Amino acid sequence: MALRTLSALEARVLAVLVEKESTVPDSYPLSLNALTLGCNQKTAREPVMAASEADVLAALEELKAMHLVSTVSGSRVVRFEHNGARGLGVPGAALALLTLLMLRGPQTAAELRLNTERLHRFADISSVEGFLEELAERQPAYAVKLPRAPGAREPRWAHLLCGEVALPAPGQAAPPRDDELAFLRAEQQRLSSEVEQLKALVQRMAAELGIS
């Protein structure tokens, strides 16, 4: 069966499998229950869903038919794993970007670099943009750079695995989002943590050298 446009739930199921492989490797491959919980997570999800196990199982069957997901045998509980990179024909770094776009919706390259940290560590924002450009230049394209919203400093990217992205009408402001604020807060926390680590290091070195 050729790859077709995914439904929102099919994209969520695939993305959760990719995410959990890196974030909870001890629980991967995932059981149906764990996968459903991951799909319905209220944090780091846009939009938030309320899928039943039956809904997720139906999505899994469709993804299996497209060779994007497979069943793992040898366990008392049926478990599932993704075949995203091979099924979509993309490298792991590009799959990480698509996964975050499927989980959280449109994001800037800077946001994607931060949010993909646990899936793939990009050296800099330009490397993120390079993979995004490759996804956009594919036939068919897997990603698209959205027009910069009024008041936004950077353009956002979106995936196209579920079809074309609905854009606001010309002159209509995009709905407000908390992504940029969340990104800035995360950056502030990261920098604060680094400062504290540096302070501790300086204090330890000063003590070893007998400097007050």
N, C-alpha and C positions, 0 to 999 in steps of 0.2 A: 504494500500500500504506500503510495507516494506521500511525502510530507504535505500536509494541507494546513490551512489556517487553524490555529489552536483556539479552543474556547478559553475563557478567562480561568476556569477551574483547571483545565488541562495544563495551562501555563503555570498556574500556582503549584500544582502537584509536581511537575517536573522541576521547578525552581526549588521547592522545599527539599526534594531528594538531593539536588546538587549542594544546597546549603548545608544540610545536616551531615553530609558525608565529611565535610571539613570541620563543622562546629561540634558535632557529637559522634566522633568516629566509633566509639565503643558501642553505640546503639545502632550503627549502620551495618547492613541494610535495614530499612525501617519496616515495622509491622504496619498494618492498616490503621490501627488505633493511633500509633505515634505519628504517622503521616497525616492523619486527619487533624490531630492536635496542632501539628505544624502549619497546616493550611489555614486553620482558624485562629492562629496566634493574633493577639491584639497589638503587639508591639512589632515594629519593623515590618509592617504590612500595609499596603495601600492598593486596593481598598481592603478593609477588614471583611472576612467572609464568615459564613456560618454553614459550612457544607456538612452533610451527614456522611457516615461511612459508606452508605450505598452510593452517594454521589461521587465520592472519591474513588470507589471501586470501579464505577462506570468510566470515570476519566482514565484510570489506570489501564483498563482494557483497550481504550482508544489509543493510548500512548504505546502500549505493547504492540498494537497492530502497525504503528509507525516506526517500530524498533527504537523508540526513545526510552523505554523502560523494560525491564525484564524481572521475572520472578526468581527468587533464590530458593532452592530446595535444600533439604537436609536439616530442617528445623521443625519443631512441633508447631510453630507459628509461621504462617506464610509471610515472607518478607520481600521487599521490593527494592531494586536499585536502578539508578538511571544509566542511560547510555548516551547522554547529551552530546558530548564532544563528537563522537563518531556519528550519531544519528543526525546531528545538525551540520556536520562537516566543518567544525570550527576548532581552533586550539583551545586549551584550557583557560588561557587568559581571557579570550573572547567569551567563553562560556560563563566565566565569573561575572563579566559585565552584563551579559544578557540575563543572568540569574537575578542580579540586584535590580535590574530594570523591571523584570517580571514580578519581583516581590514588592518593590517600593514605588513603582511608577517612574515618570520622567525625572531625571537628575542631571546636574552639571557634571562635567568631567572631574572637577575637584571633589564633589560629593561622592562620585563613584569610586574614586581612588581611596577615599576614607572608608567607605562602606564595604568595599571588597577586600579589606585588609586580611580577614580571616580565610578568605577563599583563594586570593592570589595577591601577592605584594607587588605593586607596580613601582618602578623606580622613580617616576615623576608623572606629572599630569600630561606631558606631551606623549608619553608611552600609552596612556589611557586613550588619548585622542587618536593615536595611530591605529589602535585596534578598533575603535569606534568607526573611524573612516573606512577601514576594511569591511566592517559589517554593513556599512551604508552603501558600499560600492559593489557588493555581491549582487548576483542575479539569481533568484530574487533577493532584494535587500532585507537584512534582518534588523537594521536600526536606522534611525533618521534623526538629523539635527533639527530641532524645532525652532521656529522663529523666536527671537528673543522677546520675552514678555515685557510690557511697559514697566519701567522702573527696575527691571532685572539687570544685573551686571554681566551675567554670563548666559549663553543659550543652554537649554536643557536638551538631553537626548532621550529618545524613547525607543522601545523595541517594536518590531512589526510582526512578531510571530502570531499575534491575534488580529492582524489586519491593520488597515490605516488608522492613524491616530486622529481623533476628533479635535479640531483646533477651534479656539474662540473666533467668532466672526470679526472681520476687520473693524478696528476701532473699539472692540469690546475687550475690557481688561480681563486677564486670566484670573480665575478664582484664587484668592490668597492661599499660600501654602506655608507650612512651618518648616519645610526642609532646610532652607538656608539658615534659619535661626538654630535648628537642631545641629546643623553642621558646625556653626560658629561655637556653639556650646561645647560640642565634642572636642573641637580644636583647643578651646580654652582649657578644658579638663586635661587634655593630653599635655599641653604646654605647662600647666601647673604641676602635673606629675613629674615632668622632666626637671623643672626648677627644684622641686623638693629633693629629687634624687641627686642633683648637682650639689645642693646645700649639704646633704648628708655626706657626700664624697669629700667636699672641701673640709668639713668639720673633722672627718676621720683622718684626712691627710695632715691637717693642722695638729691634731692630737699626737700623731705619730712623729711629727717633726718637733713637738714641744712648743708650738706657736699658740699663743692664747688669742 
